[in-house]
Amino acid sequence: MKKSYEQLIESLKAQGFKFTFAEFDEIGNYLPEDSDWNYKDVTHLNHVHTKVHSVLATALDDMTTCINLQNISLLGVKIPLSMVNYEFDKFNQIYFTSSGPFVIIGNTLSELHGKDQTKVITKFAIGSKGFVSIFHPLIKFVLSKNHKKLMEEDTPMRVRRGLLRKNGHSFYIPKETYPFYFSEEISRSNIFLKKNR
């Protein structure tokens, strides 16, 4: 059993949580499997991203857990966040974390947009109970800045895969979508030229 983004929110609303929402959309020159690969690449986080360091706990087929040490520039501190991320459906990932009285639920969907572009829709729900909801706008602002930085660092890798594909290359996928654990198999040759090219 896996709960959807909406089901998680409704379950917490039943416990008295109130939510503030944010949504970000990007369109890029790559395919949905390229963003799927990027989101499930547990090894790149500590080499590409500058605002977070991840301590990996599990990398399974359709789920990963970690402790992210998130750098909050606005506050000048690193906050440890336990993170759970699971594939709800094809190109549809759900993740959540909590810190103090706050819970943050995320949902990322990658959809084909035209022939060889992808629209990535990222939704966030910031939840809490009682008076602390007055801090939701601040958390939303921090999330917005963080998301923008993550996309600046991730998009070039996705676009590079799109360019390689246009030049006749292909990428090995062991299943219908990438398993989280697969990115750790760095000794494999997972890119190849299509036959007769």
N, CA and C atoms as a LAMMPS dump frame, in Angstrom:
ITEM: TIMESTEP
0
ITEM: NUMBER OF ATOMS
591
ITEM: BOX BOUNDS ff ff ff
-5.0000000000000000e+02 5.0000000000000000e+02
-5.0000000000000000e+02 5.0000000000000000e+02
-5.0000000000000000e+02 5.0000000000000000e+02
ITEM: ATOMS id mol type element x y z
1 1 1 N 0.842 -1.187 0
2 1 2 C 0 0 0
3 1 3 C 0.882 1.242 0
4 2 1 N 0.576 2.147 -0.913
5 2 2 C 1.273 3.428 -0.97
6 2 3 C 0.224 4.536 -1
7 3 1 N 0.4 5.509 -0.139
8 3 2 C -0.525 6.643 -0.15
9 3 3 C -0.063 7.684 -1.164
10 4 1 N -1.04 8.291 -1.819
11 4 2 C -0.752 9.361 -2.758
12 4 3 C -0.435 10.64 -1.992
13 5 1 N 0.043 11.618 -2.714
14 5 2 C 0.308 12.951 -2.152
15 5 3 C -0.953 13.496 -1.487
16 6 1 N -2.067 13.403 -2.191
17 6 2 C -3.333 13.917 -1.665
18 6 3 C -3.805 13.138 -0.443
19 7 1 N -3.613 11.817 -0.452
20 7 2 C -4.035 10.99 0.682
21 7 3 C -3.226 11.295 1.935
22 8 1 N -1.928 11.535 1.768
23 8 2 C -1.1 11.902 2.924
24 8 3 C -1.586 13.21 3.541
25 9 1 N -1.884 14.182 2.685
26 9 2 C -2.363 15.473 3.182
27 9 3 C -3.694 15.314 3.906
28 10 1 N -4.613 14.555 3.323
29 10 2 C -5.924 14.356 3.942
30 10 3 C -5.797 13.632 5.276
31 11 1 N -4.874 12.668 5.365
32 11 2 C -4.66 11.942 6.623
33 11 3 C -4.187 12.875 7.728
34 12 1 N -3.329 13.833 7.376
35 12 2 C -2.833 14.783 8.374
36 12 3 C -3.866 15.869 8.686
37 13 1 N -4.659 16.238 7.693
38 13 2 C -5.753 17.188 7.968
39 13 3 C -6.723 16.611 8.992
40 14 1 N -6.936 15.301 8.919
41 14 2 C -7.822 14.631 9.884
42 14 3 C -7.255 14.683 11.295
43 15 1 N -5.932 14.92 11.405
44 15 2 C -5.287 15.054 12.709
45 15 3 C -5.137 16.52 13.132
46 16 1 N -5.767 17.417 12.384
47 16 2 C -5.761 18.831 12.76
48 16 3 C -4.696 19.684 12.098
49 17 1 N -3.972 19.132 11.122
50 17 2 C -2.945 19.904 10.429
51 17 3 C -3.575 20.858 9.415
52 18 1 N -2.959 22.027 9.287
53 18 2 C -3.326 22.98 8.248
54 18 3 C -2.152 23.122 7.291
55 19 1 N -2.456 23.344 6.014
56 19 2 C -1.415 23.319 4.988
57 19 3 C -1.355 24.597 4.173
58 20 1 N -0.14 24.909 3.762
59 20 2 C 0.139 25.937 2.767
60 20 3 C 0.811 25.23 1.596
61 21 1 N 0.467 25.637 0.366
62 21 2 C 0.92 24.9 -0.808
63 21 3 C 1.815 25.757 -1.702
64 22 1 N 2.709 25.073 -2.413
65 22 2 C 3.563 25.72 -3.408
66 22 3 C 3.684 24.77 -4.593
67 23 1 N 3.81 25.34 -5.782
68 23 2 C 3.969 24.515 -6.984
69 23 3 C 4.956 25.185 -7.931
70 24 1 N 5.824 24.349 -8.535
71 24 2 C 6.829 24.834 -9.475
72 24 3 C 6.78 23.961 -10.728
73 25 1 N 6.825 24.601 -11.892
74 25 2 C 6.805 23.884 -13.167
75 25 3 C 8.041 24.254 -13.975
76 26 1 N 8.667 23.244 -14.583
77 26 2 C 9.791 23.459 -15.481
78 26 3 C 9.575 22.649 -16.748
79 27 1 N 9.994 23.189 -17.871
80 27 2 C 9.979 22.457 -19.141
81 27 3 C 11.406 22.414 -19.657
82 28 1 N 11.882 21.195 -19.995
83 28 2 C 13.262 21.05 -20.443
84 28 3 C 13.393 20.136 -21.641
85 29 1 N 14.543 20.235 -22.31
86 29 2 C 14.828 19.427 -23.503
87 29 3 C 15.405 18.071 -23.124
88 30 1 N 14.581 17.254 -22.54
89 30 2 C 14.942 15.901 -22.136
90 30 3 C 13.653 15.11 -21.998
91 31 1 N 13.761 13.809 -21.779
92 31 2 C 12.585 12.945 -21.665
93 31 3 C 12.248 12.679 -20.195
94 32 1 N 11.012 12.216 -19.908
95 32 2 C 10.646 11.924 -18.515
96 32 3 C 11.588 10.939 -17.84
97 33 1 N 12.125 9.973 -18.604
98 33 2 C 13.045 9.019 -17.971
99 33 3 C 14.351 9.686 -17.545
100 34 1 N 14.687 10.826 -18.157
101 34 2 C 15.899 11.536 -17.745
102 34 3 C 15.724 12.214 -16.384
103 35 1 N 14.543 12.803 -16.168
104 35 2 C 14.307 13.383 -14.845
105 35 3 C 14.101 12.272 -13.814
106 36 1 N 13.487 11.158 -14.22
107 36 2 C 13.326 10.007 -13.329
108 36 3 C 14.697 9.509 -12.875
109 37 1 N 15.617 9.377 -13.834
110 37 2 C 16.993 8.958 -13.514
111 37 3 C 17.634 9.943 -12.551
112 38 1 N 17.466 11.232 -12.816
113 38 2 C 18.076 12.267 -11.995
114 38 3 C 17.564 12.218 -10.552
115 39 1 N 16.254 12.109 -10.386
116 39 2 C 15.678 12.087 -9.036
117 39 3 C 16.067 10.83 -8.264
118 40 1 N 16.317 9.745 -8.986
119 40 2 C 16.649 8.483 -8.306
120 40 3 C 18.151 8.232 -8.208
121 41 1 N 18.94 9.154 -8.709
122 41 2 C 20.393 9.017 -8.645
123 41 3 C 20.867 9.434 -7.256
124 42 1 N 20.901 8.471 -6.347
125 42 2 C 21.242 8.781 -4.951
126 42 3 C 22.712 9.156 -4.789
127 43 1 N 23.549 8.827 -5.78
128 43 2 C 24.988 9.091 -5.635
129 43 3 C 25.379 10.517 -6.003
130 44 1 N 24.568 11.208 -6.808
131 44 2 C 25.003 12.522 -7.297
132 44 3 C 24.813 13.637 -6.264
133 45 1 N 23.981 13.4 -5.286
134 45 2 C 23.583 14.473 -4.38
135 45 3 C 24.78 15.166 -3.727
136 46 1 N 25.742 14.368 -3.266
137 46 2 C 26.881 14.939 -2.544
138 46 3 C 27.981 15.454 -3.468
139 47 1 N 27.828 15.279 -4.779
140 47 2 C 28.846 15.729 -5.726
141 47 3 C 28.38 16.92 -6.567
142 48 1 N 27.065 17.054 -6.736
143 48 2 C 26.529 18.089 -7.618
144 48 3 C 25.889 19.233 -6.83
145 49 1 N 25.178 18.889 -5.78
146 49 2 C 24.417 19.914 -5.063
147 49 3 C 25.253 20.577 -3.975
148 50 1 N 25.09 21.882 -3.874
149 50 2 C 25.936 22.672 -2.974
150 50 3 C 25.257 23.028 -1.66
151 51 1 N 23.944 22.855 -1.576
152 51 2 C 23.211 23.276 -0.385
153 51 3 C 22.782 22.119 0.511
154 52 1 N 23.131 20.887 0.124
155 52 2 C 22.689 19.739 0.908
156 52 3 C 23.742 18.642 0.865
157 53 1 N 23.882 17.943 1.971
158 53 2 C 24.715 16.742 2.041
159 53 3 C 23.819 15.61 2.532
160 54 1 N 23.867 14.482 1.835
161 54 2 C 22.97 13.379 2.159
162 54 3 C 23.725 12.212 2.778
163 55 1 N 23.174 11.691 3.871
164 55 2 C 23.678 10.457 4.477
165 55 3 C 22.654 9.381 4.15
166 56 1 N 22.999 8.514 3.209
167 56 2 C 22.073 7.514 2.701
168 56 3 C 21.845 6.409 3.726
169 57 1 N 20.586 6.058 3.941
170 57 2 C 20.246 4.942 4.833
171 57 3 C 19.857 3.71 4.032
172 58 1 N 18.912 3.873 3.096
173 58 2 C 18.505 2.754 2.244
174 58 3 C 18.309 3.24 0.816
175 59 1 N 18.643 2.37 -0.129
176 59 2 C 18.338 2.618 -1.541
177 59 3 C 17.777 1.307 -2.074
178 60 1 N 16.463 1.252 -2.186
179 60 2 C 15.777 0.026 -2.589
180 60 3 C 15.26 0.17 -4.017
181 61 1 N 14.392 -0.712 -4.406
182 61 2 C 13.849 -0.68 -5.754
183 61 3 C 13.033 0.586 -5.991
184 62 1 N 12.021 0.806 -5.16
185 62 2 C 11.12 1.941 -5.375
186 62 3 C 11.049 2.885 -4.178
187 63 1 N 12.077 2.84 -3.327
188 63 2 C 12.086 3.714 -2.151
189 63 3 C 13.515 3.966 -1.688
190 64 1 N 13.733 5.146 -1.155
191 64 2 C 15.013 5.453 -0.53
192 64 3 C 14.759 6.27 0.737
193 65 1 N 15.65 6.139 1.701
194 65 2 C 15.59 6.944 2.924
195 65 3 C 16.982 7.504 3.195
196 66 1 N 17.012 8.696 3.762
197 66 2 C 18.3 9.313 4.049
198 66 3 C 18.122 10.393 5.115
199 67 1 N 19.24 10.886 5.586
200 67 2 C 19.255 12.069 6.443
201 67 3 C 19.95 13.154 5.641
202 68 1 N 19.202 14.19 5.29
203 68 2 C 19.757 15.308 4.539
204 68 3 C 20.195 16.403 5.496
205 69 1 N 21.423 16.847 5.339
206 69 2 C 21.922 18.002 6.091
207 69 3 C 21.734 19.21 5.191
208 70 1 N 20.615 19.899 5.391
209 70 2 C 20.19 20.984 4.514
210 70 3 C 20.75 22.318 4.99
211 71 1 N 21.487 22.974 4.103
212 71 2 C 22.054 24.279 4.42
213 71 3 C 20.992 25.357 4.178
214 72 1 N 20.593 26.032 5.235
215 72 2 C 19.616 27.122 5.134
216 72 3 C 20.384 28.438 5.205
217 73 1 N 20.695 29.016 4.033
218 73 2 C 21.519 30.232 3.965
219 73 3 C 20.891 31.386 4.737
220 74 1 N 19.566 31.478 4.655
221 74 2 C 18.851 32.568 5.313
222 74 3 C 19.119 32.586 6.818
223 75 1 N 19.266 31.37 7.404
224 75 2 C 19.491 31.265 8.844
225 75 3 C 20.95 30.995 9.191
226 76 1 N 21.755 30.63 8.18
227 76 2 C 23.166 30.339 8.411
228 76 3 C 23.398 29.058 9.187
229 77 1 N 22.507 28.061 9.017
230 77 2 C 22.635 26.785 9.742
231 77 3 C 22.381 25.612 8.8
232 78 1 N 22.838 24.436 9.249
233 78 2 C 22.516 23.195 8.558
234 78 3 C 21.512 22.421 9.411
235 79 1 N 20.382 22.081 8.817
236 79 2 C 19.326 21.384 9.543
237 79 3 C 19.278 19.929 9.087
238 80 1 N 19.351 18.964 10.034
239 80 2 C 19.204 17.558 9.638
240 80 3 C 17.73 17.227 9.399
241 81 1 N 17.452 16.647 8.237
242 81 2 C 16.079 16.283 7.874
243 81 3 C 16.036 14.818 7.465
244 82 1 N 15.263 14.017 8.19
245 82 2 C 15.04 12.63 7.768
246 82 3 C 14.102 12.648 6.575
247 83 1 N 14.51 11.983 5.493
248 83 2 C 13.758 12.041 4.241
249 83 3 C 13.362 10.636 3.791
250 84 1 N 12.09 10.499 3.429
251 84 2 C 11.581 9.271 2.817
252 84 3 C 11.1 9.64 1.422
253 85 1 N 11.529 8.878 0.427
254 85 2 C 11.157 9.144 -0.965
255 85 3 C 10.723 7.827 -1.59
256 86 1 N 9.522 7.802 -2.186
257 86 2 C 9.078 6.569 -2.833
258 86 3 C 8.384 6.856 -4.154
259 87 1 N 8.496 5.88 -5.039
260 87 2 C 7.838 5.97 -6.334
261 87 3 C 6.391 5.53 -6.159
262 88 1 N 5.469 6.467 -6.361
263 88 2 C 4.051 6.135 -6.238
264 88 3 C 3.531 5.49 -7.507
265 89 1 N 3.99 5.977 -8.629
266 89 2 C 3.572 5.492 -9.94
267 89 3 C 4.683 5.866 -10.915
268 90 1 N 4.546 5.482 -12.17
269 90 2 C 5.571 5.788 -13.162
270 90 3 C 5.76 7.298 -13.273
271 91 1 N 7.018 7.744 -13.103
272 91 2 C 7.396 9.15 -13.176
273 91 3 C 6.627 10.006 -12.167
274 92 1 N 6.295 9.427 -11.033
275 92 2 C 5.528 10.104 -9.982
276 92 3 C 6.143 9.723 -8.635
277 93 1 N 6.878 10.658 -8.043
278 93 2 C 7.535 10.391 -6.763
279 93 3 C 6.946 11.245 -5.655
280 94 1 N 6.89 10.642 -4.475
281 94 2 C 6.399 11.328 -3.28
282 94 3 C 7.494 11.27 -2.227
283 95 1 N 7.684 12.374 -1.518
284 95 2 C 8.704 12.41 -0.468
285 95 3 C 8.212 13.291 0.663
286 96 1 N 8.703 13.008 1.844
287 96 2 C 8.288 13.817 2.996
288 96 3 C 9.377 13.873 4.038
289 97 1 N 9.32 14.942 4.804
290 97 2 C 10.246 15.159 5.907
291 97 3 C 9.522 15.96 6.975
292 98 1 N 10.108 16.02 8.146
293 98 2 C 9.536 16.848 9.212
294 98 3 C 10.671 17.459 10.023
295 99 1 N 10.381 18.621 10.577
296 99 2 C 11.338 19.297 11.442
297 99 3 C 10.545 20.078 12.482
298 100 1 N 10.75 19.73 13.743
299 100 2 C 9.983 20.378 14.802
300 100 3 C 8.5 20.153 14.584
301 101 1 N 7.685 21.212 14.623
302 101 2 C 6.234 21.049 14.468
303 101 3 C 5.783 21.012 13.002
304 102 1 N 6.74 21.058 12.053
305 102 2 C 6.388 21.173 10.645
306 102 3 C 6.605 19.863 9.892
307 103 1 N 5.731 19.607 8.948
308 103 2 C 5.904 18.494 8.021
309 103 3 C 5.858 19.068 6.611
310 104 1 N 6.714 18.55 5.737
311 104 2 C 6.731 18.976 4.336
312 104 3 C 6.552 17.726 3.477
313 105 1 N 5.552 17.767 2.619
314 105 2 C 5.274 16.668 1.698
315 105 3 C 5.498 17.182 0.285
316 106 1 N 6.254 16.417 -0.498
317 106 2 C 6.525 16.814 -1.877
318 106 3 C 6.019 15.783 -2.856
319 107 1 N 5.741 16.223 -4.065
320 107 2 C 5.283 15.335 -5.134
321 107 3 C 5.862 15.858 -6.444
322 108 1 N 6.589 15.008 -7.16
323 108 2 C 7.171 15.381 -8.439
324 108 3 C 6.639 14.486 -9.535
325 109 1 N 6.088 15.101 -10.58
326 109 2 C 5.552 14.382 -11.729
327 109 3 C 6.301 14.834 -12.975
328 110 1 N 6.732 13.882 -13.793
329 110 2 C 7.406 14.192 -15.051
330 110 3 C 6.525 13.727 -16.202
331 111 1 N 6.148 14.662 -17.069
332 111 2 C 5.234 14.354 -18.17
333 111 3 C 5.852 14.756 -19.497
334 112 1 N 5.667 13.918 -20.518
335 112 2 C 6.136 14.249 -21.857
336 112 3 C 5.41 15.499 -22.339
337 113 1 N 6.183 16.441 -22.877
338 113 2 C 5.633 17.721 -23.338
339 113 3 C 6.107 17.911 -24.778
340 114 1 N 5.241 17.625 -25.733
341 114 2 C 5.67 17.632 -27.117
342 114 3 C 6.428 16.358 -27.443
343 115 1 N 7.333 16.425 -28.412
344 115 2 C 8.029 15.22 -28.874
345 115 3 C 9.192 14.815 -27.984
346 116 1 N 10.025 15.777 -27.627
347 116 2 C 11.24 15.435 -26.875
348 116 3 C 11.513 16.397 -25.726
349 117 1 N 10.451 16.936 -25.163
350 117 2 C 10.579 17.774 -23.981
351 117 3 C 9.784 17.167 -22.832
352 118 1 N 10.107 17.598 -21.636
353 118 2 C 9.426 17.113 -20.441
354 118 3 C 8.995 18.289 -19.579
355 119 1 N 7.778 18.193 -19.067
356 119 2 C 7.302 19.14 -18.073
357 119 3 C 7.376 18.467 -16.713
358 120 1 N 8.124 19.081 -15.801
359 120 2 C 8.259 18.565 -14.441
360 120 3 C 7.439 19.457 -13.512
361 121 1 N 6.469 18.85 -12.842
362 121 2 C 5.598 19.567 -11.908
363 121 3 C 5.979 19.142 -10.496
364 122 1 N 6.378 20.1 -9.686
365 122 2 C 6.762 19.818 -8.304
366 122 3 C 5.802 20.539 -7.372
367 123 1 N 5.168 19.779 -6.492
368 123 2 C 4.222 20.343 -5.526
369 123 3 C 4.764 20.131 -4.11
370 124 1 N 4.546 21.123 -3.275
371 124 2 C 4.907 21.019 -1.867
372 124 3 C 3.718 21.394 -1
373 125 1 N 3.561 20.659 0.084
374 125 2 C 2.548 20.977 1.088
375 125 3 C 3.274 21.15 2.421
376 126 1 N 3.147 22.32 3.013
377 126 2 C 3.773 22.626 4.298
378 126 3 C 2.684 22.557 5.356
379 127 1 N 2.834 21.669 6.327
380 127 2 C 1.782 21.456 7.308
381 127 3 C 2.236 21.628 8.738
382 128 1 N 1.305 22.088 9.58
383 128 2 C 1.557 22.197 11.022
384 128 3 C 0.218 22.375 11.73
385 129 1 N 0.268 22.345 13.042
386 129 2 C -0.937 22.543 13.858
387 129 3 C -0.756 23.792 14.713
388 130 1 N -1.842 24.495 14.933
389 130 2 C -1.809 25.624 15.852
390 130 3 C -1.164 26.873 15.285
391 131 1 N -0.679 27.718 16.204
392 131 2 C -0.199 29.056 15.847
393 131 3 C 1.061 29.039 14.989
394 132 1 N 1.833 27.923 14.979
395 132 2 C 3.103 27.915 14.237
396 132 3 C 2.89 28.009 12.726
397 133 1 N 1.628 27.883 12.29
398 133 2 C 1.348 28.019 10.849
399 133 3 C 1.698 29.421 10.338
400 134 1 N 1.903 30.376 11.242
401 134 2 C 2.302 31.721 10.814
402 134 3 C 3.681 31.697 10.144
403 135 1 N 4.444 30.625 10.373
404 135 2 C 5.776 30.505 9.77
405 135 3 C 5.738 29.831 8.401
406 136 1 N 4.567 29.386 7.948
407 136 2 C 4.466 28.728 6.647
408 136 3 C 5.015 29.587 5.501
409 137 1 N 4.689 30.897 5.441
410 137 2 C 5.231 31.721 4.344
411 137 3 C 6.757 31.739 4.316
412 138 1 N 7.388 31.738 5.494
413 138 2 C 8.849 31.718 5.556
414 138 3 C 9.386 30.401 5.005
415 139 1 N 8.777 29.289 5.405
416 139 2 C 9.208 27.979 4.917
417 139 3 C 8.997 27.891 3.406
418 140 1 N 7.875 28.437 2.929
419 140 2 C 7.591 28.444 1.49
420 140 3 C 8.666 29.235 0.739
421 141 1 N 9.089 30.347 1.297
422 141 2 C 10.141 31.16 0.68
423 141 3 C 11.457 30.382 0.601
424 142 1 N 11.815 29.708 1.702
425 142 2 C 13.05 28.91 1.734
426 142 3 C 12.956 27.753 0.743
427 143 1 N 11.803 27.091 0.692
428 143 2 C 11.598 26.001 -0.269
429 143 3 C 11.752 26.486 -1.705
430 144 1 N 11.216 27.658 -1.984
431 144 2 C 11.287 28.23 -3.325
432 144 3 C 12.73 28.484 -3.743
433 145 1 N 13.508 29.085 -2.849
434 145 2 C 14.91 29.349 -3.145
435 145 3 C 15.693 28.052 -3.306
436 146 1 N 15.418 27.086 -2.452
437 146 2 C 16.106 25.807 -2.492
438 146 3 C 15.773 25.061 -3.785
439 147 1 N 14.503 25.08 -4.16
440 147 2 C 14.082 24.39 -5.381
441 147 3 C 14.762 25.003 -6.608
442 148 1 N 14.829 26.327 -6.644
443 148 2 C 15.472 27.01 -7.77
444 148 3 C 16.936 26.599 -7.89
445 149 1 N 17.633 26.515 -6.756
446 149 2 C 19.049 26.125 -6.763
447 149 3 C 19.212 24.673 -7.202
448 150 1 N 18.354 23.795 -6.698
449 150 2 C 18.426 22.388 -7.091
450 150 3 C 18.231 22.215 -8.593
451 151 1 N 17.28 22.952 -9.167
452 151 2 C 17.025 22.855 -10.6
453 151 3 C 18.195 23.404 -11.419
454 152 1 N 18.816 24.482 -10.942
455 152 2 C 19.996 25.017 -11.626
456 152 3 C 21.107 23.976 -11.698
457 153 1 N 21.219 23.155 -10.661
458 153 2 C 22.293 22.159 -10.602
459 153 3 C 21.909 20.851 -11.289
460 154 1 N 20.63 20.504 -11.318
461 154 2 C 20.185 19.242 -11.918
462 154 3 C 19.938 19.328 -13.42
463 155 1 N 19.381 20.435 -13.891
464 155 2 C 18.938 20.534 -15.287
465 155 3 C 20.049 20.253 -16.294
466 156 1 N 21.286 20.744 -16.113
467 156 2 C 22.318 20.448 -17.116
468 156 3 C 22.548 18.942 -17.34
469 157 1 N 22.43 18.139 -16.293
470 157 2 C 22.61 16.689 -16.458
471 157 3 C 21.488 16.099 -17.293
472 158 1 N 20.269 16.548 -17.074
473 158 2 C 19.125 16.051 -17.834
474 158 3 C 19.235 16.457 -19.302
475 159 1 N 19.597 17.725 -19.521
476 159 2 C 19.731 18.235 -20.891
477 159 3 C 20.845 17.493 -21.629
478 160 1 N 21.929 17.178 -20.92
479 160 2 C 23.039 16.436 -21.532
480 160 3 C 22.561 15.067 -22.019
481 161 1 N 21.748 14.409 -21.243
482 161 2 C 21.203 13.122 -21.685
483 161 3 C 20.32 13.306 -22.925
484 162 1 N 19.549 14.392 -22.95
485 162 2 C 18.728 14.673 -24.127
486 162 3 C 19.577 14.868 -25.369
487 163 1 N 20.702 15.581 -25.234
488 163 2 C 21.602 15.801 -26.364
489 163 3 C 22.247 14.494 -26.822
490 164 1 N 22.666 13.679 -25.875
491 164 2 C 23.256 12.386 -26.228
492 164 3 C 22.254 11.515 -26.98
493 165 1 N 21.008 11.546 -26.536
494 165 2 C 19.974 10.755 -27.194
495 165 3 C 19.75 11.245 -28.635
496 166 1 N 19.754 12.562 -28.825
497 166 2 C 19.587 13.122 -30.177
498 166 3 C 20.735 12.719 -31.087
499 167 1 N 21.909 12.468 -30.51
500 167 2 C 23.077 12.071 -31.291
501 167 3 C 23.215 10.558 -31.416
502 168 1 N 22.109 9.825 -31.165
503 168 2 C 22.1 8.393 -31.422
504 168 3 C 22.438 7.504 -30.252
505 169 1 N 22.617 8.079 -29.081
506 169 2 C 22.925 7.263 -27.911
507 169 3 C 21.628 6.807 -27.233
508 170 1 N 21.756 5.775 -26.434
509 170 2 C 20.637 5.279 -25.642
510 170 3 C 21.146 4.953 -24.247
511 171 1 N 20.204 4.716 -23.325
512 171 2 C 20.558 4.492 -21.925
513 171 3 C 19.91 3.222 -21.419
514 172 1 N 20.672 2.439 -20.689
515 172 2 C 20.15 1.18 -20.155
516 172 3 C 19.255 1.457 -18.946
517 173 1 N 18.052 0.908 -18.98
518 173 2 C 17.123 0.975 -17.849
519 173 3 C 16.768 -0.457 -17.48
520 174 1 N 17.065 -0.903 -16.261
521 174 2 C 16.837 -2.309 -15.905
522 174 3 C 15.364 -2.69 -15.764
523 175 1 N 14.505 -1.699 -15.538
524 175 2 C 13.072 -1.952 -15.365
525 175 3 C 12.3 -0.873 -16.116
526 176 1 N 10.998 -0.801 -15.906
527 176 2 C 10.201 0.221 -16.589
528 176 3 C 10.633 1.629 -16.181
529 177 1 N 10.99 1.785 -14.912
530 177 2 C 11.571 3.025 -14.418
531 177 3 C 12.841 2.662 -13.656
532 178 1 N 13.669 3.664 -13.385
533 178 2 C 14.926 3.396 -12.686
534 178 3 C 14.679 3.02 -11.223
535 179 1 N 15.305 1.941 -10.731
536 179 2 C 15.286 1.676 -9.29
537 179 3 C 16.254 2.633 -8.584
538 180 1 N 15.958 2.966 -7.35
539 180 2 C 16.844 3.854 -6.6
540 180 3 C 18.235 3.245 -6.43
541 181 1 N 18.315 1.953 -6.186
542 181 2 C 19.6 1.315 -5.918
543 181 3 C 20.507 1.292 -7.147
544 182 1 N 19.917 1.42 -8.351
545 182 2 C 20.667 1.219 -9.588
546 182 3 C 21.773 2.254 -9.771
547 183 1 N 21.574 3.467 -9.258
548 183 2 C 22.576 4.518 -9.457
549 183 3 C 23.89 4.211 -8.749
550 184 1 N 23.865 3.287 -7.799
551 184 2 C 25.106 2.932 -7.099
552 184 3 C 25.977 1.975 -7.913
553 185 1 N 25.451 1.428 -8.993
554 185 2 C 26.216 0.512 -9.835
555 185 3 C 27.022 1.316 -10.85
556 186 1 N 27.99 2.064 -10.337
557 186 2 C 28.721 3.016 -11.171
558 186 3 C 29.769 2.334 -12.055
559 187 1 N 30.049 1.059 -11.845
560 187 2 C 31.023 0.36 -12.693
561 187 3 C 30.394 -0.111 -14.008
562 188 1 N 29.057 -0.045 -14.11
563 188 2 C 28.375 -0.485 -15.331
564 188 3 C 28.534 0.558 -16.439
565 189 1 N 28.48 0.087 -17.683
566 189 2 C 28.434 0.993 -18.83
567 189 3 C 26.981 1.1 -19.241
568 190 1 N 26.326 2.165 -18.853
569 190 2 C 24.879 2.28 -19.026
570 190 3 C 24.477 3.156 -20.202
571 191 1 N 25.451 3.644 -20.964
572 191 2 C 25.151 4.445 -22.145
573 191 3 C 25.789 3.783 -23.357
574 192 1 N 25.077 3.74 -24.457
575 192 2 C 25.601 3.051 -25.638
576 192 3 C 25.008 3.658 -26.896
577 193 1 N 25.713 3.475 -28.015
578 193 2 C 25.187 3.898 -29.302
579 193 3 C 24.16 2.885 -29.79
580 194 1 N 23.09 3.372 -30.403
581 194 2 C 22.1 2.461 -30.97
582 194 3 C 22.733 1.671 -32.105
583 195 1 N 22.166 0.51 -32.389
584 195 2 C 22.715 -0.337 -33.442
585 195 3 C 22.729 0.404 -34.789
586 196 1 N 23.758 0.08 -35.574
587 196 2 C 23.939 0.643 -36.926
588 196 3 C 24.23 2.13 -36.921
589 197 1 N 24.637 2.686 -35.764
590 197 2 C 25.008 4.099 -35.713
591 197 3 C 26.518 4.194 -35.464
